[in-house]
Amino acid sequence: MIISHIKLKNWRNFKLVDVNLQERVFLVGPNASGKSNFLDSLRFLRDIAKPGGGLQKAVIDRGGLSKIRCLSARRNPTVEVSISLADSLSHKPNWTYEIGIVQENRGHRQPILEFERVWKCKDKIIDRPNSDDRKDKLRLTQTYLEQVNSNADFREISKFLESILYLHLIPQLVRHPEAFGVTSLAEDPFGRNFLERVAKTPEKSRRSRLTKIEKALRLALPQLRNLTDTKDEMGVPHLEAVYEHWRPNAGKQREDQFSDGTLRLIGLFWSLLETNSLLLLEEPELSLNSSIVSQLPSLIHRFQRQKKQQVILSTHSAELLSDKGIGGEEVLLLTPTNEGTKVESVASIERIKLLLEGGLSIADAALPYTAPSAIAQLTQFQ
């Protein structure tokens, strides 16, 4: 399944978002416009649905409802997230899930449900608060989404959300996880336990993925071969590869000798191979050569054709967005305003649409609209 539509209200930067999504989605906008916060709305639903999660934990992990609620939310303070799920873009939604959250007026001031609604096709099968909720308000501190006893009729939504994968791999964390004394996050979004994740994968799948990754890497790094996983004498997992050079016997290197770009490419390829569900990527171009970055959209498309997965990514890269295969309907432009960030499909913006029809790429037609209006004055900074 894919998320074919998303609606956000009073979510972080956004007073209102109401847009369709494609199988590939590129989020573009200036710094601090809300690209990461857009992705986080989907991680939020995943955090509610996953085992050990739930509404209360998902809100607390983000600093409380006051940190989630848009600063422009005044008359109606309800934070709302709504998604529609379809088998493909050519199909109508099978499911729609909506949640509205407010804060208790008194007492513990914990987040509670203003509403929770589920549609199966056109039939509304869940509509909360219901009569039981009104008798016991404590029930509104939990969603049906997180309760296996209550989500049987729409567990397909819960399973889909649980499987969402987010990646923003930080090479330093992969190389030296022991140097960062932080509690590991369950989803490991920054790659601190990436090597353990690889090692715990069943051997047949692990070998197959590493072989495919090596073939892809050799196009960018011709001197690399024999990518594999191994363990040291202490049982700690590592990645290892042979780098050919002028000496007769090529030298073996482990991940602590890999470049940032190599590690990020391995993480990207692994994630594309690992999941059939929604993959969220944060600036995948970081640390990569521009010639590699320019190939990422077509690479992602090839993976998608094989696995039928949806990919939503944020980017600032002109090289990545220069791919003429990216359609205007695949790109969401985020524009900060005094009343929160506005989100529009590039295909719906007439001035950009005309440039695309004239043969310009997204990089040439849309990226200029992401530059801060006063950026030229930065050269005068002393």
C-alpha positions in Angstrom: 0.0 0.0 0.0 0.9 3.7 -0.3 -0.2 6.8 1.4 -2.2 8.6 -1.4 -3.3 11.6 0.6 -2.2 13.4 3.8 -3.9 16.2 5.8 -2.2 18.0 8.7 -3.8 20.6 10.9 -1.8 22.6 13.5 1.1 20.2 13.2 4.4 21.9 14.0 5.2 24.3 11.1 1.9 23.7 9.4 -1.4 25.3 10.1 -3.0 23.3 7.3 -1.6 20.8 4.8 -4.0 19.0 2.4 -2.1 17.3 -0.5 -2.0 14.1 -2.6 1.2 12.0 -2.5 2.8 10.0 -5.3 4.9 6.8 -5.2 8.0 9.1 -5.0 7.7 12.4 -3.2 10.4 15.1 -3.1 10.1 17.7 -0.3 11.8 21.0 -1.2 11.9 24.3 0.7 14.3 26.6 2.5 15.9 25.7 5.8 13.5 25.6 8.8 10.4 25.4 6.4 9.3 22.0 7.9 10.6 19.3 5.7 11.7 17.1 8.7 8.5 18.0 10.5 6.5 16.8 7.5 8.3 13.4 7.6 7.8 13.4 11.4 4.0 13.4 11.1 4.3 9.9 9.5 6.8 8.8 12.1 4.3 10.0 14.8 1.6 7.7 13.5 4.2 4.9 13.3 5.2 5.5 16.9 1.6 5.3 18.0 1.0 2.0 16.2 4.3 0.1 16.9 4.6 -2.3 19.8 5.8 -0.5 23.0 4.6 2.8 21.6 1.2 4.5 21.9 -0.2 8.0 21.9 1.2 9.1 25.2 4.8 8.0 24.5 4.7 9.4 20.9 3.7 12.8 22.3 6.1 12.7 25.2 9.0 11.8 22.9 8.4 15.0 21.0 8.4 17.2 24.1 4.6 17.3 24.8 1.7 18.6 22.8 2.7 22.2 23.2 5.9 21.5 21.2 3.9 19.7 18.5 1.1 22.3 18.1 1.6 25.0 15.5 2.3 28.4 16.9 -0.4 29.8 14.5 -3.1 27.6 16.1 -5.2 29.9 18.1 -9.0 29.5 17.8 -8.9 25.7 17.2 -5.9 24.1 19.1 -6.7 20.6 18.0 -3.7 18.8 16.3 -4.9 16.7 13.5 -3.3 14.1 11.3 -5.1 12.2 8.5 -3.9 9.7 5.9 -5.5 7.7 3.1 -4.1 4.4 2.1 -4.5 2.8 -1.4 -3.1 -0.2 -3.2 -1.7 2.1 -5.9 -2.2 5.5 -7.4 -4.7 4.1 -9.8 -6.9 2.7 -7.0 -9.3 4.6 -4.7 -8.3 4.5 -1.0 -8.9 1.3 0.9 -8.5 3.1 4.2 -8.6 6.5 5.8 -7.3 7.1 9.3 -7.9 10.4 11.2 -6.8 11.5 14.6 -7.3 14.7 16.5 -5.5 15.5 19.8 -6.0 18.1 22.4 -4.7 18.6 26.0 -6.7 18.1 29.1 -8.0 21.3 30.6 -7.1 20.3 34.1 -5.5 17.5 36.1 -2.4 15.9 34.6 -2.8 18.0 31.3 -2.0 14.9 29.3 -2.9 14.6 25.6 -6.3 13.1 24.9 -8.3 12.2 21.8 -10.6 14.9 20.4 -11.5 12.3 17.8 -10.4 9.1 16.1 -12.0 7.9 12.9 -11.5 5.1 10.4 -13.1 4.6 7.0 -12.9 1.3 5.1 -13.5 2.5 1.6 -16.5 4.7 2.1 -17.8 3.1 5.2 -17.0 4.7 8.6 -16.2 1.8 10.9 -14.7 3.8 13.9 -16.0 7.1 15.2 -14.7 8.2 18.6 -15.5 9.4 21.2 -18.2 6.8 21.5 -20.6 6.1 24.3 -18.0 4.0 26.2 -15.5 6.9 25.9 -18.0 9.3 27.4 -18.6 7.1 30.4 -14.8 6.7 31.0 -12.8 9.7 29.8 -9.5 7.8 30.6 -10.1 5.7 27.5 -9.4 8.8 25.4 -5.7 8.7 26.5 -5.3 5.8 24.1 -6.0 5.2 20.5 -7.6 2.1 19.1 -4.7 2.1 16.6 -2.3 1.0 19.4 -4.7 -1.6 21.0 -4.7 -5.1 19.5 -8.1 -5.8 21.2 -9.6 -2.8 19.4 -8.0 -2.6 16.0 -8.9 -6.0 14.6 -11.2 -4.5 12.0 -8.5 -2.2 10.7 -5.2 -3.9 11.7 -4.0 -3.5 8.1 -3.5 0.2 8.9 -1.6 -0.6 12.1 0.7 -3.1 10.4 1.4 -0.7 7.5 2.3 2.2 9.9 4.5 -0.1 12.1 6.6 -1.0 9.0 7.5 2.6 8.1 11.3 3.0 7.9 13.1 6.3 8.5 16.8 6.8 7.7 19.2 9.7 8.3 22.4 7.7 8.7 25.3 9.5 10.5 28.6 7.9 9.5 30.4 8.8 12.7 27.7 6.8 14.7 28.3 3.8 12.5 32.1 3.9 12.8 32.2 4.6 16.6 28.9 3.7 18.2 30.6 3.2 21.6 31.8 6.8 21.6 28.3 8.2 21.8 26.9 7.6 25.3 23.2 7.9 24.3 20.4 5.6 24.8 19.7 3.7 21.6 16.4 4.7 20.0 14.2 1.7 19.2 14.1 2.5 15.5 17.8 3.5 15.3 17.1 6.3 12.8 20.7 7.6 12.7 22.5 4.3 12.2 24.1 3.8 15.6 23.2 0.1 15.6 23.2 -0.2 11.8 25.9 -2.9 11.8 23.9 -5.0 14.4 20.9 -4.6 12.1 22.9 -6.1 9.2 24.3 -8.9 11.4 20.8 -9.9 12.7 19.4 -10.3 9.2 19.0 -13.9 8.1 22.1 -15.1 6.3 20.6 -15.7 2.9 18.9 -12.3 2.8 22.1 -10.6 4.2 24.4 -12.2 1.6 22.0 -11.3 -1.2 21.7 -7.7 -0.2 25.4 -7.2 0.3 26.1 -8.7 -3.1 23.6 -6.3 -4.7 25.0 -3.4 -2.8 28.6 -4.3 -3.9 27.5 -4.3 -7.5 25.9 -0.9 -7.2 28.8 0.5 -5.2 31.4 -0.6 -7.8 29.7 1.7 -10.3 30.6 4.6 -8.0 33.8 3.1 -6.5 35.4 0.8 -9.1 38.2 -0.1 -6.7 35.9 -1.7 -4.2 35.1 -5.4 -4.2 34.2 -8.3 -1.8 31.8 -6.3 0.4 30.9 -8.6 3.3 30.0 -8.6 7.0 32.3 -10.1 9.7 32.8 -10.1 13.4 35.9 -9.4 15.4 37.3 -11.6 18.2 34.9 -9.9 20.7 31.9 -10.7 18.5 31.3 -7.1 17.4 29.9 -6.9 13.9 31.7 -5.1 11.1 31.5 -4.4 7.4 34.6 -5.3 5.4 35.6 -4.7 1.8 38.7 -5.0 -0.4 40.1 -1.8 -2.0 42.3 -2.5 -5.0 45.4 -0.2 -5.3 48.9 -0.2 -6.9 50.2 -2.9 -4.6 49.8 -6.5 -5.8 47.7 -7.6 -2.8 44.7 -5.3 -2.3 44.1 -4.1 1.3 41.1 -5.0 3.4 39.2 -2.1 5.1 36.5 -2.0 7.7 33.8 0.6 8.2 36.0 2.8 10.3 38.1 3.4 7.2 35.2 3.8 4.8 34.4 7.3 3.6 31.2 9.1 4.8 29.8 8.8 1.3 30.5 5.1 1.1 28.7 4.5 4.4 25.7 6.6 3.5 25.4 4.8 0.2 25.5 1.4 1.9 22.9 2.6 4.4 20.7 3.9 1.6 20.9 0.8 -0.6 20.3 -1.5 2.5 17.2 0.5 3.4 15.8 0.3 -0.1 16.4 -3.5 -0.1 15.2 -4.0 3.5 11.6 -2.7 3.3 8.6 -3.1 1.0 6.8 -0.4 2.9 7.1 3.4 3.1 10.7 4.7 3.3 11.4 8.2 4.7 14.8 9.7 3.7 16.4 12.8 5.0 18.7 14.6 2.5 20.1 11.4 1.0 22.6 13.5 -1.0 24.8 14.4 2.0 28.5 13.4 1.6 27.9 12.1 -2.0 29.6 13.2 -5.2 27.3 15.2 -7.4 27.5 12.7 -10.2 26.2 10.0 -7.8 23.5 12.3 -6.4 22.2 13.0 -9.9 21.5 9.2 -10.3 19.6 8.8 -7.1 16.1 9.5 -8.5 16.4 6.9 -11.2 18.0 4.5 -8.8 15.1 4.9 -6.3 12.7 4.4 -9.2 14.3 1.1 -10.2 14.1 -0.2 -6.7 10.4 0.9 -6.4 9.5 -1.0 -9.6 10.8 -4.2 -8.1 9.4 -3.8 -4.6 6.4 -1.5 -5.1 7.4 0.7 -2.2 6.8 4.4 -1.6 9.7 6.8 -0.9 9.3 10.3 0.6 12.5 12.3 0.8 13.7 15.8 1.6 16.4 17.5 -0.4 18.2 20.7 -1.1 20.2 19.2 -4.0 20.1 20.8 -7.4 21.9 17.8 -8.8 19.3 15.4 -7.5 16.4 17.5 -8.8 18.0 18.0 -12.2 16.6 14.6 -13.3 14.1 15.3 -16.0 12.2 12.2 -15.0 10.9 13.9 -11.9 7.4 15.1 -12.5 5.9 18.3 -11.0 3.2 16.1 -9.2 6.0 14.3 -7.3 7.4 17.5 -5.8 6.0 19.4 -2.8 7.2 23.0 -2.3 7.2 24.2 1.3 6.9 28.0 1.6 7.1 29.7 5.1 4.5 32.4 5.7 3.4 34.4 8.7 0.6 31.8 9.4 2.7 28.7 9.1 4.3 26.9 6.1 2.3 26.4 3.0 2.7 23.1 1.1 1.8 22.9 -2.6 2.4 20.4 -5.3 4.7 22.0 -7.9 2.3 20.8 -10.6 -0.4 23.0 -9.2 1.7 26.2 -9.3 1.0 27.7 -12.7 4.3 29.7 -13.1 6.4 26.6 -12.3 4.2 24.3 -14.3 4.8 26.4 -17.4 8.6 26.3 -16.9 8.4 22.5 -16.6 6.3 22.2 -19.8 9.0 24.3 -21.5 11.6 21.6 -20.7 13.2 22.9 -17.5 14.0 20.5 -14.7 12.6 20.8 -11.2 16.0 22.2 -10.1 15.7 25.1 -12.6 12.0 25.7 -12.3 11.3 25.2 -8.6 14.5 25.4 -6.5 14.8 29.2 -7.1 11.6 29.6 -5.0 13.2 27.9 -2.0 15.9 30.6 -1.7 15.4 33.1 1.2 14.5 36.5 -0.2 17.4 38.3 1.6 20.0 35.7 1.0 22.2 38.0 -1.2 22.8 40.2 1.9 24.7 37.3 3.5 27.8 38.4 1.5 27.8 41.6 3.5 28.1 39.8 6.9 31.2 40.9 8.8 
